[in-house]
């Protein structure tokens, strides 16, 4: 049932400490995060809208996703700095399980 729930309503926080205050570190896992927003930093909003209207997928090796995620207590930024096949088709509301991820300047690197 947790996968069908909104973490903002049912969770009190799963990540250790304040991730946004971490300059450098590693988050051991597994940790489960809920996606609140998805953006592709490698293309402009207009290009992305045009591509989606034509029904085309972004090539995985050319994209660079930035996700806003929550554990129910805090919101964290996640950045896809190398291709992650598991993020294909990621949508708002989906849950991500991460483990042993690097944190730099308060951002989780996927």
Secondary structure as GFF3:
##gff-version 3
##sequence-region A 1 110
A	DSSP	three_ten_helix	2	4	.	.	.	ID=ss1
A	DSSP	alpha_helix	7	10	.	.	.	ID=ss2
A	DSSP	three_ten_helix	19	21	.	.	.	ID=ss3
A	DSSP	beta_strand	24	27	.	.	.	ID=ss4
A	DSSP	beta_strand	31	40	.	.	.	ID=ss5
A	DSSP	alpha_helix	45	53	.	.	.	ID=ss6
A	DSSP	three_ten_helix	60	62	.	.	.	ID=ss7
A	DSSP	beta_strand	65	70	.	.	.	ID=ss8
A	DSSP	beta_strand	75	79	.	.	.	ID=ss9
A	DSSP	three_ten_helix	85	87	.	.	.	ID=ss10
A	DSSP	beta_strand	95	98	.	.	.	ID=ss11
A	DSSP	beta_strand	101	104	.	.	.	ID=ss12
A	DSSP	beta_strand	107	109	.	.	.	ID=ss13
###
